[in-house]
Structure formats: structure tokens, C-alpha cells
Amino acid sequence: MNILKYIYFFTFSFSFTPFLSAQSGCTDPLALNYDTEATENDGSCIYETTNYVPQLLTNLTGSLNEASGLALIDGALWIHNDGGNATEIYVLDSLSGQIERTLDLPNSDNEDWEDLAQSETHLFVGDFGNNSGNRTDLRIYKIAQNELSQDFAFSEFINFSYEDQTVFEDNHNNHNFDCEAFFYHNDSLHLFTKNWIDNTCKYYVLPATTGTHTAQLRSTFNTNGLITGADISPDGTVALVGYTQGGGTFMWLLYDYKTGDYFSGNKRRINLGSAVNTSQLEAVIFEKDGYGYIGAEEFSILPPKLMAFDIQEWTNPVSIFSVPELPFSVKLFPNPIDKYLNLEFGKAVTGELDLTIYNNLGQKVWGQTKVLFASSRLQIDAQEQLSSGNYWLSIRQNNQQTTLPFIKK
């Protein structure tokens, strides 16, 4: 079970009554504005500036100088070049950066390929790059996975338009209908635009079936940059990568959202440094929860790159095994705490309690065993042990456990 869901469940389950309505607010203990009383995430969480350097795995072969999309199918890492290049996709050696195998798509056209996505049965190639904003032939190629082992494969076509686009004039890099990022999830394709005018991102949903469709606009979010790649992890975390027109690169993490709108929940920006170090980010793919790859095309004289990322410290910061809950309720107060952390038990407790405090990186910062004799309260002096920040207190007895979030002022 995701630890944040685990924490929320045990923190609030003992205080819930059917007569109280849910209180909206920021429910992420890692956020600066975490609301201890909130039971329903309203997407308002604000985070401290976060910097992270992805691991460089290899520079890519020169023939992938315009590397633009990534997919991972049965352990094979697929990649392609963007518009004007061959109608080919490639299996990539993630250690050497060399091409291991080539698959030709003879009935397709690389007008402006920008991203890859995969379902359980198909691979999708997004031919929806639209720098001038005037394309009326936006298309996604759909290839059966059982054909990927051949030298060539024929594609099915998904043609589409945006429901809110009515003007199709040539307006190079000065419009809001470019797109370079999508993924497949729950029988649909999810597209994220690259808005040149206002540096926001529009989120659309499109059927994953062949034919001609209209992409439905779901929501918009100010990404403060140009989105160029997207993927969703098995646990539902969405990653969007991109760059600013000033040369910075970044990743947005979207999680704990309402069904049907990825922009409705937590939105945390991870700054990945300058394109001088990362080249120009173009693609992202999860290998598993918390881990994955980032692809970059060449940037000036800098080569195209393949990098790895690990985001667990933000999306799953504390690795505590899910064990049975303590047979009594625990109230932690005040929250935020100043000097003392007070615990009030739902019944008189006798025996040893193992107490452990973790910081927001999942690191143990304090631990102690307390022996109680029919006690209903316990006080911990946290003035010297803890600096200001977000923490979790684990309370364990006889292989049963409750974990409570709190803030130190």
C-alpha cells in the first residue's frame, strides 16, 4: 500500500464519524502548507524548491540526435527521432547508447513524431508535433505489440483534432496547440500540450481506438515551462518533463489526484538543472514505481543523452511495512509541535512501546523504547532532537503499529 495512503488511513480513521463532512486542504505532510485537519486533498499543496540531478547513463549514438520519445515493452527500451526523420523506431542499448534493432513503419509518415506510449497490447507513436499551430492532420500510429519482433510493421491510424481549436493559421512557436507528450491509461490516451504563448499545459483525453476523434479538454495547469514528455507509473504517479525557454529543465510530479483529472491533486516541481548538463529533455518513461528513464536530444554542441531518475523520496518517502494497526487509538498533539510531542491513547497501555521518528526522506532521526504501566498519556521532548520540518512517528507494540505525521515548528 502506498505509504501516504497508509498514513492518511490510520491518522484519520479513528476520528471519522458519518456526521462530519470531509474537510478540504493540503493533505501531503511533505508540503509547506500541510493541513493536519484536512481529509480531502484540494490540490493546494505548496512545496519548497526542490533540485535533483538525474543520473547520466550514456550519450546516445549520433543517429539519435533528435531523440524524442521513449517506451519500455518486455524489457526493451524503444526510442525514435522526431519530425523529418525516417519512419523508424529503435530498440536502444541503455548501457552503450547504441541502436540494437530497427523497426520500419512503412505505411506511416514522420511529419513530427514526438512521443511513444504503450498499452498491454499496442505501441503508439504520437505524430502530433505542431510548431506552427496550423496542422489539420494530427495523428497517432497504433502498432500491435506482437508485430514488434519483425523488421517492419503496419500501423493503424488514430486521427484527431482539439475540441477548442478553431484557428489554424501559421503562427510558428506562438500558439497553444503544440503537443509533445502523452501516455496510455485506462483505455484512453492522455495528451499534454506544449503551450508556447503562456507556458501552461492543457490536458486532453482521446480514445485509443482507430478512427477520427476529438480530443476532449479536461483541465489546464501553469507548468512554467514547455512540456515535452509524459508517463504514468504503475502506482499512478504522473511525470511530465520539459524545459524553460531560459534553458532550465524540470520534472513535474502529479499524484493523489481525483479520477479523471491529473491536475487536481499534488503538483510538485523538481528542477533538473540546466540543459547545458542534461541537453534538451524530450521523453520520460517509468521502469517501475519511483524509477525510470529520461531521454534528451542534442542541445547545441551537446550530445543526445539517456538518464535515469529516482523520485521515491517525494512520492513514497518512508518505507515502513504495512503491519496490523495497534488495537487502540492514538492522538498526537499539538500539531504542529513546538517543544513537546504529546500522545494520548484510547485506553490505558501497559508494556513496551517502540517509538521511531522519520524525516521526510524516510531516514530515522530518533528512536526510543518506553515502558508503560497502565498509562494513557506519554510526552516526548522534541526540542533538541528535531529541527523544523515534516516528520512521521511510528508507534509499535507486539508487531502492531500506527504511524502518525506531524510538523515541528
Residue pairs with C-beta under 8 A, 6 or more apart in sequence:
1 322
2 235
2 316
3 316
3 317
3 318
3 319
3 320
3 403
4 28
4 29
4 256
4 315
4 316
6 320
6 322
6 403
7 29
7 392
7 403
7 404
7 405
8 27
8 39
10 325
10 402
10 403
10 404
11 403
11 404
11 405
12 39
14 329
14 330
14 346
16 39
22 39
22 40
23 35
23 37
23 38
23 39
23 40
24 38
24 40
24 41
24 42
25 35
25 37
25 38
25 40
25 41
25 42
25 44
26 33
26 34
26 35
26 38
26 41
26 42
26 44
26 45
26 46
27 34
27 35
27 38
27 39
27 40
27 41
27 45
27 256
28 34
28 41
28 45
28 256
28 266
29 360
29 390
29 392
29 405
29 406
29 407
30 47
30 314
30 317
30 360
30 390
31 45
31 46
31 47
31 266
31 390
32 46
32 47
32 48
33 44
33 45
33 46
34 45
34 390
34 405
34 407
36 335
36 336
36 405
36 406
36 407
41 256
41 257
41 265
41 266
43 257
43 263
43 264
43 265
43 266
43 267
45 266
45 267
45 268
47 268
47 269
49 271
50 268
50 269
50 270
50 271
50 314
51 270
51 271
51 273
52 251
52 270
52 271
52 272
52 309
52 311
53 272
53 273
53 277
54 272
54 278
54 294
54 307
54 308
54 309
55 307
55 308
55 309
55 310
56 305
56 306
56 307
57 94
57 95
57 97
57 293
57 305
57 306
57 307
57 308
58 94
58 95
58 96
58 97
58 305
58 306
59 97
59 303
59 304
59 305
59 306
60 67
60 79
60 92
60 97
60 295
60 303
60 304
60 305
60 306
61 97
61 98
61 99
62 303
63 81
63 99
64 79
64 81
64 90
64 92
64 97
64 99
64 297
64 304
65 81
65 297
65 298
65 303
65 304
66 81
66 82
66 85
66 297
66 298
66 304
67 79
67 80
67 81
67 282
67 283
67 295
67 296
67 297
67 304
68 80
68 81
68 82
68 113
68 114
68 115
68 180
68 282
68 283
68 295
68 297
69 79
69 80
69 82
69 113
69 114
69 115
69 116
69 125
69 126
69 229
69 282
69 283
69 295
70 77
70 78
70 79
70 116
70 229
70 231
70 283
70 284
70 285
70 293
70 295
71 77
71 78
71 116
71 117
71 118
71 123
71 285
72 78
72 118
72 285
72 286
72 287
72 293
73 118
73 123
73 145
73 148
76 91
76 148
77 91
77 92
77 94
77 285
77 293
78 89
78 90
78 91
78 92
78 116
78 123
79 89
79 90
79 92
79 116
79 283
79 295
80 88
80 89
80 90
80 113
80 116
80 125
81 88
81 110
81 113
82 110
82 112
82 113
82 114
82 129
82 282
82 297
83 110
83 111
83 112
83 113
83 114
83 129
84 110
84 112
85 110
85 113
86 104
86 110
87 104
87 105
87 106
87 108
87 109
87 110
88 102
88 103
88 104
88 105
89 102
89 103
89 105
89 116
89 123
89 125
90 99
90 100
90 101
90 102
90 103
91 99
91 100
91 101
91 102
91 103
92 98
92 99
92 100
92 306
93 99
93 100
94 293
94 306
97 306
102 151
103 148
103 150
103 151
103 152
103 153
104 151
104 152
104 153
105 125
105 141
105 143
105 152
105 153
105 154
105 155
106 152
106 154
107 154
107 155
108 125
108 127
108 141
108 155
109 127
110 127
111 127
111 129
111 135
111 137
111 139
112 127
112 128
112 129
112 130
112 131
112 135
113 125
113 126
113 127
113 129
114 126
114 127
114 128
114 129
114 179
114 180
114 181
114 228
114 282
115 126
115 180
115 181
115 182
115 229
115 230
115 283
116 123
116 124
116 125
116 126
116 283
116 285
117 123
117 124
117 126
117 182
117 183
117 184
117 189
117 231
118 124
118 145
118 184
119 184
119 208
121 144
121 145
122 142
122 143
122 144
122 145
122 208
123 142
123 143
123 145
123 148
124 140
124 141
124 142
124 143
124 158
124 182
124 184
124 189
124 208
125 140
125 141
125 143
125 155
126 140
126 179
126 180
126 182
126 191
127 138
127 139
127 140
127 141
128 135
128 138
128 139
128 140
128 160
128 179
128 180
128 182
128 191
129 178
129 179
129 180
130 138
130 177
130 178
130 179
131 172
131 173
131 178
132 170
132 171
132 172
132 175
133 167
133 168
133 169
133 170
133 171
133 172
133 174
133 175
133 176
133 177
133 178
134 168
134 169
134 170
134 171
135 168
136 161
136 168
137 159
138 159
138 160
138 161
138 162
138 179
139 157
139 158
139 159
139 160
140 157
140 158
140 160
140 182
140 189
140 206
141 155
141 156
141 157
141 158
142 155
142 156
142 157
142 158
142 208
142 210
143 153
143 154
143 155
143 156
144 153
147 153
147 154
156 210
157 210
158 189
158 206
158 207
158 208
158 209
158 210
158 211
158 213
159 211
159 212
159 213
160 206
160 212
160 213
160 214
160 215
161 214
161 215
162 177
162 204
162 214
162 215
162 217
163 204
163 214
163 215
163 216
163 217
164 217
165 177
173 196
174 196
174 197
175 196
175 197
176 193
176 195
176 196
176 197
176 198
176 200
176 202
177 193
178 193
178 194
178 195
178 196
179 191
179 192
179 193
179 194
180 194
180 227
180 228
180 229
180 282
181 191
181 192
181 194
181 227
181 228
181 229
181 230
181 240
181 241
181 242
182 189
182 190
182 191
182 192
182 230
183 189
183 190
183 230
183 231
183 232
183 238
184 190
184 208
185 232
187 207
187 208
188 205
188 206
188 207
188 208
189 205
189 206
189 207
189 208
190 203
190 204
190 205
190 206
190 230
190 232
190 262
191 203
191 204
191 205
191 206
191 215
192 201
192 202
192 203
192 204
192 227
192 230
192 240
193 201
193 202
193 203
193 204
193 227
194 201
194 226
194 227
194 228
194 242
195 201
195 202
195 226
196 226
198 222
199 222
199 223
199 224
199 225
199 226
199 244
199 245
200 220
200 221
200 222
200 223
201 220
201 221
201 222
201 223
201 227
201 240
202 217
202 219
202 220
203 217
203 218
203 219
203 220
203 221
203 261
203 262
203 263
204 215
204 216
204 217
204 218
205 215
205 216
205 218
206 213
206 215
206 216
207 213
218 260
218 261
218 263
219 261
219 262
219 263
219 264
220 263
221 263
221 267
223 240
223 242
223 252
224 244
224 269
225 242
225 243
225 244
225 245
225 248
225 250
226 242
226 243
226 244
226 245
227 240
227 241
227 242
227 252
228 241
228 242
228 243
228 280
228 281
228 282
228 283
229 240
229 241
229 242
229 281
229 282
229 283
229 284
229 294
229 295
230 238
230 239
230 240
230 241
230 284
231 238
231 239
231 284
231 285
231 286
231 292
232 238
232 239
232 286
233 239
233 286
233 288
233 289
233 290
233 292
234 286
234 288
234 289
235 289
235 315
235 316
236 255
237 253
237 254
237 255
237 286
237 289
237 290
237 311
237 315
238 252
238 253
238 254
238 255
238 257
238 262
239 251
239 252
239 253
239 254
239 284
239 286
239 292
239 311
240 251
240 252
240 254
240 284
241 249
241 250
241 251
241 252
241 272
241 281
241 282
241 283
241 284
241 294
242 249
242 250
242 252
242 281
243 249
243 250
243 275
243 280
243 281
244 250
247 274
247 275
247 276
248 271
248 273
248 274
248 275
249 271
249 272
249 273
249 274
249 275
249 278
249 280
249 281
250 269
250 270
250 271
250 272
251 269
251 270
251 272
251 284
251 294
251 309
251 311
252 267
252 268
252 269
252 270
253 266
253 267
253 268
253 269
253 270
253 311
253 314
253 315
254 262
254 263
254 265
254 266
254 267
255 265
255 266
255 315
256 265
256 266
257 263
257 264
257 265
257 266
258 264
258 265
268 314
270 311
270 314
272 278
272 281
272 294
275 281
275 299
275 302
276 299
276 302
278 294
278 296
278 305
278 307
279 296
279 297
279 298
279 299
279 302
279 303
279 304
279 305
280 296
280 297
280 298
280 299
281 294
281 295
281 296
282 295
282 296
282 297
283 293
283 294
283 295
283 296
284 292
284 293
284 294
284 295
284 309
285 292
285 293
285 295
286 292
287 293
289 312
289 315
289 316
290 310
290 311
290 312
290 315
290 316
291 308
291 309
291 310
291 311
291 312
292 308
292 309
293 306
293 307
293 308
293 309
294 306
294 307
294 308
294 309
295 304
295 305
295 306
295 307
296 304
296 305
296 306
296 307
297 304
298 304
313 360
313 361
313 362
317 360
317 361
317 362
318 358
318 362
318 392
318 403
319 362
320 358
320 392
320 394
320 401
320 403
323 396
323 399
323 400
323 401
324 399
324 400
324 401
325 400
325 401
325 402
326 395
326 397
326 400
326 401
326 402
327 400
328 345
328 346
328 347
328 349
329 345
329 346
330 343
330 344
330 345
330 346
330 395
330 402
330 404
331 343
331 344
331 345
331 346
332 341
332 342
332 343
332 393
332 404
332 406
333 342
333 344
334 342
335 406
335 407
336 406
336 407
336 408
336 409
337 382
337 406
337 407
337 408
337 409
338 383
338 409
339 381
339 382
339 383
340 379
340 380
340 381
340 382
340 383
341 379
341 380
341 382
341 393
341 406
342 377
342 378
342 379
342 380
343 377
343 378
343 379
343 380
343 395
344 376
344 377
345 375
345 376
345 377
345 378
347 376
348 374
348 375
348 376
349 372
349 374
349 375
349 376
349 397
350 372
350 373
350 374
350 375
351 371
351 372
351 397
351 398
352 369
352 370
352 371
352 372
352 397
353 369
353 370
353 371
353 372
353 378
353 395
353 396
353 397
354 367
354 369
354 394
354 395
354 396
354 397
355 366
355 367
355 368
355 369
355 370
355 380
355 393
355 394
355 395
355 396
356 364
356 366
356 367
356 393
356 394
356 396
357 364
357 365
357 366
357 367
357 382
357 385
357 386
357 391
357 392
357 393
357 394
358 364
358 365
358 391
358 392
358 394
359 365
359 389
359 390
359 391
360 389
360 390
360 391
365 385
365 386
365 391
366 382
366 385
366 386
368 380
370 378
372 378
382 408
386 408
387 408
388 408
388 409
389 407
389 408
390 405
390 406
390 407
391 405
391 406
391 407
391 408
392 403
392 404
392 405
392 406
393 403
393 404
393 405
393 406
394 401
394 402
394 403
395 401
395 402
395 403
395 404
